[in-house]
Amino acid sequence: MAVLAKIRQRSALLIGVIALALFAFIIQDLFTRGTFGQSSKDVGSIDGKDISFEDFRVKVSNVEKSGQGITSTEAANRVWDQEVSIALLSSQFDKLGLRVGEKHILEVLKSDPNIGKNPMFLNAAGMFDVAKFKDYFKTNPEAAQYISQKEKDAELNAKFQIYNTLIKSGLYTTASEGKLKYEMEANKVSFAYAAAPYSSIKDSEVKISDDEIVAYMKKNEKK
């Protein structure tokens, strides 16, 4: 009881100490995060390439808007996984010297319903009109950033299509392999067998000499 009484008497002091500690923690956090000091503007680095915080934030926001019931953490994880995949694939594209032209990029853009089926970009026959598409962004500079990002994504997708085609073309199966696979899946046999487990033989009934062990070791030196 005496201890409780002392605590009550000094409650104001304790509250002050706790408040000071919290304030010091907040100040330290602000300096660490760069509110008053200097901090990195990148969320991380993948294969030597820095990932801008602002670009990452926009992509996470877009995923949150497009996803149904997806949390911020899930969206951030998804975007980060995408960034890792893009960085690794881009490295392979560069090693192979993959290049794509404007025509290929436009074909990829056309496959996007928001572009390929957009009435603003269709001609009288209801087909995608490249001239209308280009003219729209020439006369609407505010949309230039949007289409610029779309073109970057389209270029990446076009390279991935080429890369995927190269991998598929490099895979070859012979007629013999196909025949063997078919026989293994289609051929069926019925047979009976008998098994004698090692546990049915007592260790005491088997005697192995040192000479037999040495002979086995010489015969199986690699093992």
ChimeraX commands (.cxc) that place a marker at each C-alpha (Angstrom):
marker #1 position 0.00,0.00,0.00 radius 0.5
marker #1 position 2.87,2.32,0.82 radius 0.5
marker #1 position 4.32,1.75,-2.65 radius 0.5
marker #1 position 0.99,2.52,-4.32 radius 0.5
marker #1 position 0.71,5.72,-2.29 radius 0.5
marker #1 position 4.16,6.82,-3.44 radius 0.5
marker #1 position 3.26,6.08,-7.07 radius 0.5
marker #1 position 0.09,8.18,-6.74 radius 0.5
marker #1 position 2.10,11.03,-5.26 radius 0.5
marker #1 position 4.55,10.96,-8.14 radius 0.5
marker #1 position 2.05,10.23,-10.96 radius 0.5
marker #1 position 2.53,13.66,-12.49 radius 0.5
marker #1 position 6.29,13.11,-12.63 radius 0.5
marker #1 position 5.85,9.67,-14.25 radius 0.5
marker #1 position 3.49,11.08,-16.87 radius 0.5
marker #1 position 6.01,13.81,-17.64 radius 0.5
marker #1 position 8.84,11.28,-18.04 radius 0.5
marker #1 position 6.71,9.10,-20.36 radius 0.5
marker #1 position 5.66,12.11,-22.43 radius 0.5
marker #1 position 9.28,13.23,-22.75 radius 0.5
marker #1 position 10.32,9.75,-23.84 radius 0.5
marker #1 position 7.58,9.63,-26.48 radius 0.5
marker #1 position 8.50,13.09,-27.73 radius 0.5
marker #1 position 12.16,12.07,-28.02 radius 0.5
marker #1 position 11.14,8.94,-29.94 radius 0.5
marker #1 position 9.04,10.97,-32.39 radius 0.5
marker #1 position 11.82,13.49,-32.95 radius 0.5
marker #1 position 14.32,10.70,-33.57 radius 0.5
marker #1 position 11.93,9.06,-36.04 radius 0.5
marker #1 position 11.44,12.32,-37.91 radius 0.5
marker #1 position 15.17,12.80,-38.28 radius 0.5
marker #1 position 15.63,9.15,-39.28 radius 0.5
marker #1 position 12.89,9.31,-41.92 radius 0.5
marker #1 position 14.22,12.58,-43.25 radius 0.5
marker #1 position 11.44,15.00,-42.26 radius 0.5
marker #1 position 14.09,17.32,-40.85 radius 0.5
marker #1 position 17.12,15.51,-42.22 radius 0.5
marker #1 position 18.05,13.90,-45.50 radius 0.5
marker #1 position 16.83,10.43,-46.52 radius 0.5
marker #1 position 16.72,8.22,-49.58 radius 0.5
marker #1 position 13.91,8.78,-52.06 radius 0.5
marker #1 position 14.03,5.14,-53.14 radius 0.5
marker #1 position 12.12,2.21,-51.69 radius 0.5
marker #1 position 14.87,-0.21,-52.64 radius 0.5
marker #1 position 17.24,-1.45,-55.30 radius 0.5
marker #1 position 16.90,-4.44,-57.63 radius 0.5
marker #1 position 19.88,-5.71,-59.59 radius 0.5
marker #1 position 21.60,-2.33,-59.12 radius 0.5
marker #1 position 18.56,-0.31,-60.25 radius 0.5
marker #1 position 16.99,2.06,-57.70 radius 0.5
marker #1 position 13.19,1.97,-57.37 radius 0.5
marker #1 position 11.76,5.48,-56.92 radius 0.5
marker #1 position 9.42,5.85,-53.94 radius 0.5
marker #1 position 7.03,8.08,-55.90 radius 0.5
marker #1 position 6.79,5.68,-58.86 radius 0.5
marker #1 position 6.32,2.77,-56.47 radius 0.5
marker #1 position 3.59,4.63,-54.56 radius 0.5
marker #1 position 1.66,5.40,-57.77 radius 0.5
marker #1 position 1.83,1.77,-58.90 radius 0.5
marker #1 position 0.66,0.52,-55.50 radius 0.5
marker #1 position -2.22,3.02,-55.60 radius 0.5
marker #1 position -3.23,1.79,-59.07 radius 0.5
marker #1 position -3.19,-1.84,-57.90 radius 0.5
marker #1 position -5.33,-0.93,-54.88 radius 0.5
marker #1 position -7.86,0.78,-57.16 radius 0.5
marker #1 position -8.01,-2.11,-59.62 radius 0.5
marker #1 position -8.01,-4.91,-57.04 radius 0.5
marker #1 position -11.10,-6.05,-55.18 radius 0.5
marker #1 position -10.64,-5.90,-51.43 radius 0.5
marker #1 position -6.86,-5.94,-51.69 radius 0.5
marker #1 position -4.97,-4.47,-48.74 radius 0.5
marker #1 position -2.16,-1.92,-48.98 radius 0.5
marker #1 position 0.37,-4.53,-47.88 radius 0.5
marker #1 position -0.82,-7.03,-50.49 radius 0.5
marker #1 position -0.72,-4.33,-53.18 radius 0.5
marker #1 position 2.82,-3.29,-52.17 radius 0.5
marker #1 position 4.00,-6.92,-52.20 radius 0.5
marker #1 position 2.45,-7.49,-55.62 radius 0.5
marker #1 position 4.07,-4.38,-57.10 radius 0.5
marker #1 position 7.45,-5.28,-55.59 radius 0.5
marker #1 position 7.25,-8.81,-57.08 radius 0.5
marker #1 position 6.43,-7.25,-60.45 radius 0.5
marker #1 position 9.41,-4.89,-60.16 radius 0.5
marker #1 position 11.70,-7.84,-59.39 radius 0.5
marker #1 position 10.38,-9.78,-62.41 radius 0.5
marker #1 position 10.73,-6.75,-64.69 radius 0.5
marker #1 position 14.30,-6.08,-63.52 radius 0.5
marker #1 position 15.41,-9.68,-64.01 radius 0.5
marker #1 position 13.69,-10.05,-67.38 radius 0.5
marker #1 position 15.01,-6.70,-68.62 radius 0.5
marker #1 position 18.52,-7.89,-67.80 radius 0.5
marker #1 position 17.99,-10.96,-69.99 radius 0.5
marker #1 position 16.49,-8.86,-72.78 radius 0.5
marker #1 position 19.57,-6.63,-72.78 radius 0.5
marker #1 position 21.94,-9.62,-72.88 radius 0.5
marker #1 position 20.07,-11.02,-75.88 radius 0.5
marker #1 position 19.92,-7.62,-77.57 radius 0.5
marker #1 position 16.13,-7.74,-77.99 radius 0.5
marker #1 position 14.66,-4.70,-79.75 radius 0.5
marker #1 position 11.09,-3.86,-80.73 radius 0.5
marker #1 position 9.81,-1.36,-83.26 radius 0.5
marker #1 position 6.88,1.03,-83.26 radius 0.5
marker #1 position 4.67,-1.40,-85.17 radius 0.5
marker #1 position 5.14,-4.12,-82.57 radius 0.5
marker #1 position 4.43,-1.70,-79.72 radius 0.5
marker #1 position 1.24,-0.52,-81.43 radius 0.5
marker #1 position 0.08,-4.12,-81.81 radius 0.5
marker #1 position 0.48,-4.64,-78.08 radius 0.5
marker #1 position -1.32,-1.38,-77.31 radius 0.5
marker #1 position -4.19,-2.40,-79.59 radius 0.5
marker #1 position -4.67,-5.58,-77.54 radius 0.5
marker #1 position -5.60,-3.39,-74.56 radius 0.5
marker #1 position -9.43,-2.96,-74.74 radius 0.5
marker #1 position -9.14,0.55,-73.27 radius 0.5
marker #1 position -7.11,1.53,-76.34 radius 0.5
marker #1 position -7.90,-0.93,-79.12 radius 0.5
marker #1 position -11.68,-0.72,-78.55 radius 0.5
marker #1 position -11.84,2.94,-77.57 radius 0.5
marker #1 position -14.34,4.73,-79.89 radius 0.5
marker #1 position -11.98,7.74,-80.07 radius 0.5
marker #1 position -9.41,5.62,-81.90 radius 0.5
marker #1 position -11.74,3.73,-84.27 radius 0.5
marker #1 position -12.39,4.60,-87.90 radius 0.5
marker #1 position -15.71,4.45,-89.75 radius 0.5
marker #1 position -15.32,0.69,-90.18 radius 0.5
marker #1 position -14.88,0.22,-86.44 radius 0.5
marker #1 position -11.20,-0.65,-86.78 radius 0.5
marker #1 position -8.31,0.80,-84.77 radius 0.5
marker #1 position -6.94,3.87,-86.56 radius 0.5
marker #1 position -3.28,4.58,-85.83 radius 0.5
marker #1 position -3.54,8.12,-87.20 radius 0.5
marker #1 position -6.43,8.97,-84.85 radius 0.5
marker #1 position -4.53,7.45,-81.96 radius 0.5
marker #1 position -1.42,9.55,-82.60 radius 0.5
marker #1 position -3.37,12.74,-83.34 radius 0.5
marker #1 position -5.28,12.47,-80.07 radius 0.5
marker #1 position -2.15,12.58,-77.95 radius 0.5
marker #1 position -0.63,15.32,-80.09 radius 0.5
marker #1 position -3.66,17.54,-79.41 radius 0.5
marker #1 position -3.93,16.47,-75.74 radius 0.5
marker #1 position -0.51,17.03,-74.12 radius 0.5
marker #1 position -1.98,16.35,-70.65 radius 0.5
marker #1 position -2.47,12.72,-71.69 radius 0.5
marker #1 position 1.12,12.37,-72.91 radius 0.5
marker #1 position 2.38,11.01,-69.58 radius 0.5
marker #1 position -0.34,8.36,-69.54 radius 0.5
marker #1 position 0.47,7.09,-73.03 radius 0.5
marker #1 position 4.22,7.32,-72.34 radius 0.5
marker #1 position 3.86,4.86,-69.47 radius 0.5
marker #1 position 1.58,2.68,-71.60 radius 0.5
marker #1 position 4.20,2.59,-74.35 radius 0.5
marker #1 position 6.88,1.54,-71.85 radius 0.5
marker #1 position 4.66,-1.30,-70.64 radius 0.5
marker #1 position 3.85,-2.26,-74.24 radius 0.5
marker #1 position 7.55,-2.33,-75.15 radius 0.5
marker #1 position 8.26,-4.60,-72.19 radius 0.5
marker #1 position 5.35,-6.90,-73.12 radius 0.5
marker #1 position 6.52,-7.02,-76.74 radius 0.5
marker #1 position 10.02,-8.04,-75.65 radius 0.5
marker #1 position 8.55,-10.68,-73.35 radius 0.5
marker #1 position 6.54,-12.11,-76.27 radius 0.5
marker #1 position 9.72,-12.38,-78.35 radius 0.5
marker #1 position 11.62,-13.87,-75.40 radius 0.5
marker #1 position 8.85,-16.40,-74.77 radius 0.5
marker #1 position 8.80,-17.36,-78.45 radius 0.5
marker #1 position 12.58,-17.89,-78.42 radius 0.5
marker #1 position 12.30,-20.21,-75.41 radius 0.5
marker #1 position 9.45,-22.20,-76.99 radius 0.5
marker #1 position 11.41,-22.49,-80.24 radius 0.5
marker #1 position 14.41,-23.81,-78.34 radius 0.5
marker #1 position 12.42,-26.67,-76.85 radius 0.5
marker #1 position 12.31,-29.73,-79.09 radius 0.5
marker #1 position 10.90,-33.20,-78.53 radius 0.5
marker #1 position 11.95,-36.12,-80.71 radius 0.5
marker #1 position 9.55,-38.74,-82.08 radius 0.5
marker #1 position 11.22,-41.36,-79.86 radius 0.5
marker #1 position 10.55,-39.27,-76.73 radius 0.5
marker #1 position 6.93,-38.79,-77.77 radius 0.5
marker #1 position 6.53,-42.53,-78.41 radius 0.5
marker #1 position 8.07,-43.40,-75.02 radius 0.5
marker #1 position 5.80,-40.93,-73.20 radius 0.5
marker #1 position 2.76,-42.35,-74.96 radius 0.5
marker #1 position 3.71,-45.95,-74.14 radius 0.5
marker #1 position 4.36,-45.10,-70.48 radius 0.5
marker #1 position 0.92,-43.48,-70.19 radius 0.5
marker #1 position -1.07,-45.87,-72.42 radius 0.5
marker #1 position 0.50,-49.33,-71.97 radius 0.5
marker #1 position -0.85,-51.32,-69.05 radius 0.5
marker #1 position 0.24,-54.71,-67.70 radius 0.5
marker #1 position -0.94,-57.08,-64.97 radius 0.5
marker #1 position 1.66,-58.91,-62.89 radius 0.5
marker #1 position 2.14,-60.58,-59.55 radius 0.5
marker #1 position 5.15,-60.16,-57.33 radius 0.5
marker #1 position 6.53,-61.37,-54.01 radius 0.5
marker #1 position 8.61,-59.32,-51.60 radius 0.5
marker #1 position 10.86,-60.32,-48.73 radius 0.5
marker #1 position 11.52,-57.33,-46.43 radius 0.5
marker #1 position 14.95,-57.02,-44.86 radius 0.5
marker #1 position 13.31,-56.86,-41.45 radius 0.5
marker #1 position 12.30,-60.52,-41.81 radius 0.5
marker #1 position 15.96,-61.54,-41.48 radius 0.5
marker #1 position 17.58,-61.20,-38.07 radius 0.5
marker #1 position 20.92,-59.37,-37.94 radius 0.5
marker #1 position 22.35,-62.18,-35.85 radius 0.5
marker #1 position 21.79,-64.64,-38.73 radius 0.5
marker #1 position 24.03,-62.68,-41.10 radius 0.5
marker #1 position 27.78,-62.73,-40.65 radius 0.5
marker #1 position 30.00,-60.40,-42.72 radius 0.5
marker #1 position 33.75,-60.78,-42.58 radius 0.5
marker #1 position 36.35,-58.00,-42.73 radius 0.5
marker #1 position 37.56,-59.40,-46.05 radius 0.5
marker #1 position 34.08,-58.97,-47.54 radius 0.5
marker #1 position 33.93,-55.38,-46.33 radius 0.5
marker #1 position 37.37,-54.57,-47.81 radius 0.5
marker #1 position 36.41,-56.26,-51.09 radius 0.5
marker #1 position 33.23,-54.17,-51.33 radius 0.5
marker #1 position 35.13,-50.96,-50.59 radius 0.5
marker #1 position 37.67,-51.71,-53.35 radius 0.5
marker #1 position 34.88,-52.48,-55.81 radius 0.5
marker #1 position 33.04,-49.25,-54.92 radius 0.5
marker #1 position 35.85,-46.79,-54.37 radius 0.5
marker #1 position 33.83,-43.79,-55.69 radius 0.5
marker #1 position 31.06,-44.43,-53.18 radius 0.5
marker link #1:1,2 radius 0.2
marker link #1:2,3 radius 0.2
marker link #1:3,4 radius 0.2
marker link #1:4,5 radius 0.2
marker link #1:5,6 radius 0.2
marker link #1:6,7 radius 0.2
marker link #1:7,8 radius 0.2
marker link #1:8,9 radius 0.2
marker link #1:9,10 radius 0.2
marker link #1:10,11 radius 0.2
marker link #1:11,12 radius 0.2
marker link #1:12,13 radius 0.2
marker link #1:13,14 radius 0.2
marker link #1:14,15 radius 0.2
marker link #1:15,16 radius 0.2
marker link #1:16,17 radius 0.2
marker link #1:17,18 radius 0.2
marker link #1:18,19 radius 0.2
marker link #1:19,20 radius 0.2
marker link #1:20,21 radius 0.2
marker link #1:21,22 radius 0.2
marker link #1:22,23 radius 0.2
marker link #1:23,24 radius 0.2
marker link #1:24,25 radius 0.2
marker link #1:25,26 radius 0.2
marker link #1:26,27 radius 0.2
marker link #1:27,28 radius 0.2
marker link #1:28,29 radius 0.2
marker link #1:29,30 radius 0.2
marker link #1:30,31 radius 0.2
marker link #1:31,32 radius 0.2
marker link #1:32,33 radius 0.2
marker link #1:33,34 radius 0.2
marker link #1:34,35 radius 0.2
marker link #1:35,36 radius 0.2
marker link #1:36,37 radius 0.2
marker link #1:37,38 radius 0.2
marker link #1:38,39 radius 0.2
marker link #1:39,40 radius 0.2
marker link #1:40,41 radius 0.2
marker link #1:41,42 radius 0.2
marker link #1:42,43 radius 0.2
marker link #1:43,44 radius 0.2
marker link #1:44,45 radius 0.2
marker link #1:45,46 radius 0.2
marker link #1:46,47 radius 0.2
marker link #1:47,48 radius 0.2
marker link #1:48,49 radius 0.2
marker link #1:49,50 radius 0.2
marker link #1:50,51 radius 0.2
marker link #1:51,52 radius 0.2
marker link #1:52,53 radius 0.2
marker link #1:53,54 radius 0.2
marker link #1:54,55 radius 0.2
marker link #1:55,56 radius 0.2
marker link #1:56,57 radius 0.2
marker link #1:57,58 radius 0.2
marker link #1:58,59 radius 0.2
marker link #1:59,60 radius 0.2
marker link #1:60,61 radius 0.2
marker link #1:61,62 radius 0.2
marker link #1:62,63 radius 0.2
marker link #1:63,64 radius 0.2
marker link #1:64,65 radius 0.2
marker link #1:65,66 radius 0.2
marker link #1:66,67 radius 0.2
marker link #1:67,68 radius 0.2
marker link #1:68,69 radius 0.2
marker link #1:69,70 radius 0.2
marker link #1:70,71 radius 0.2
marker link #1:71,72 radius 0.2
marker link #1:72,73 radius 0.2
marker link #1:73,74 radius 0.2
marker link #1:74,75 radius 0.2
marker link #1:75,76 radius 0.2
marker link #1:76,77 radius 0.2
marker link #1:77,78 radius 0.2
marker link #1:78,79 radius 0.2
marker link #1:79,80 radius 0.2
marker link #1:80,81 radius 0.2
marker link #1:81,82 radius 0.2
marker link #1:82,83 radius 0.2
marker link #1:83,84 radius 0.2
marker link #1:84,85 radius 0.2
marker link #1:85,86 radius 0.2
marker link #1:86,87 radius 0.2
marker link #1:87,88 radius 0.2
marker link #1:88,89 radius 0.2
marker link #1:89,90 radius 0.2
marker link #1:90,91 radius 0.2
marker link #1:91,92 radius 0.2
marker link #1:92,93 radius 0.2
marker link #1:93,94 radius 0.2
marker link #1:94,95 radius 0.2
marker link #1:95,96 radius 0.2
marker link #1:96,97 radius 0.2
marker link #1:97,98 radius 0.2
marker link #1:98,99 radius 0.2
marker link #1:99,100 radius 0.2
marker link #1:100,101 radius 0.2
marker link #1:101,102 radius 0.2
marker link #1:102,103 radius 0.2
marker link #1:103,104 radius 0.2
marker link #1:104,105 radius 0.2
marker link #1:105,106 radius 0.2
marker link #1:106,107 radius 0.2
marker link #1:107,108 radius 0.2
marker link #1:108,109 radius 0.2
marker link #1:109,110 radius 0.2
marker link #1:110,111 radius 0.2
marker link #1:111,112 radius 0.2
marker link #1:112,113 radius 0.2
marker link #1:113,114 radius 0.2
marker link #1:114,115 radius 0.2
marker link #1:115,116 radius 0.2
marker link #1:116,117 radius 0.2
marker link #1:117,118 radius 0.2
marker link #1:118,119 radius 0.2
marker link #1:119,120 radius 0.2
marker link #1:120,121 radius 0.2
marker link #1:121,122 radius 0.2
marker link #1:122,123 radius 0.2
marker link #1:123,124 radius 0.2
marker link #1:124,125 radius 0.2
marker link #1:125,126 radius 0.2
marker link #1:126,127 radius 0.2
marker link #1:127,128 radius 0.2
marker link #1:128,129 radius 0.2
marker link #1:129,130 radius 0.2
marker link #1:130,131 radius 0.2
marker link #1:131,132 radius 0.2
marker link #1:132,133 radius 0.2
marker link #1:133,134 radius 0.2
marker link #1:134,135 radius 0.2
marker link #1:135,136 radius 0.2
marker link #1:136,137 radius 0.2
marker link #1:137,138 radius 0.2
marker link #1:138,139 radius 0.2
marker link #1:139,140 radius 0.2
marker link #1:140,141 radius 0.2
marker link #1:141,142 radius 0.2
marker link #1:142,143 radius 0.2
marker link #1:143,144 radius 0.2
marker link #1:144,145 radius 0.2
marker link #1:145,146 radius 0.2
marker link #1:146,147 radius 0.2
marker link #1:147,148 radius 0.2
marker link #1:148,149 radius 0.2
marker link #1:149,150 radius 0.2
marker link #1:150,151 radius 0.2
marker link #1:151,152 radius 0.2
marker link #1:152,153 radius 0.2
marker link #1:153,154 radius 0.2
marker link #1:154,155 radius 0.2
marker link #1:155,156 radius 0.2
marker link #1:156,157 radius 0.2
marker link #1:157,158 radius 0.2
marker link #1:158,159 radius 0.2
marker link #1:159,160 radius 0.2
marker link #1:160,161 radius 0.2
marker link #1:161,162 radius 0.2
marker link #1:162,163 radius 0.2
marker link #1:163,164 radius 0.2
marker link #1:164,165 radius 0.2
marker link #1:165,166 radius 0.2
marker link #1:166,167 radius 0.2
marker link #1:167,168 radius 0.2
marker link #1:168,169 radius 0.2
marker link #1:169,170 radius 0.2
marker link #1:170,171 radius 0.2
marker link #1:171,172 radius 0.2
marker link #1:172,173 radius 0.2
marker link #1:173,174 radius 0.2
marker link #1:174,175 radius 0.2
marker link #1:175,176 radius 0.2
marker link #1:176,177 radius 0.2
marker link #1:177,178 radius 0.2
marker link #1:178,179 radius 0.2
marker link #1:179,180 radius 0.2
marker link #1:180,181 radius 0.2
marker link #1:181,182 radius 0.2
marker link #1:182,183 radius 0.2
marker link #1:183,184 radius 0.2
marker link #1:184,185 radius 0.2
marker link #1:185,186 radius 0.2
marker link #1:186,187 radius 0.2
marker link #1:187,188 radius 0.2
marker link #1:188,189 radius 0.2
marker link #1:189,190 radius 0.2
marker link #1:190,191 radius 0.2
marker link #1:191,192 radius 0.2
marker link #1:192,193 radius 0.2
marker link #1:193,194 radius 0.2
marker link #1:194,195 radius 0.2
marker link #1:195,196 radius 0.2
marker link #1:196,197 radius 0.2
marker link #1:197,198 radius 0.2
marker link #1:198,199 radius 0.2
marker link #1:199,200 radius 0.2
marker link #1:200,201 radius 0.2
marker link #1:201,202 radius 0.2
marker link #1:202,203 radius 0.2
marker link #1:203,204 radius 0.2
marker link #1:204,205 radius 0.2
marker link #1:205,206 radius 0.2
marker link #1:206,207 radius 0.2
marker link #1:207,208 radius 0.2
marker link #1:208,209 radius 0.2
marker link #1:209,210 radius 0.2
marker link #1:210,211 radius 0.2
marker link #1:211,212 radius 0.2
marker link #1:212,213 radius 0.2
marker link #1:213,214 radius 0.2
marker link #1:214,215 radius 0.2
marker link #1:215,216 radius 0.2
marker link #1:216,217 radius 0.2
marker link #1:217,218 radius 0.2
marker link #1:218,219 radius 0.2
marker link #1:219,220 radius 0.2
marker link #1:220,221 radius 0.2
marker link #1:221,222 radius 0.2
marker link #1:222,223 radius 0.2
view
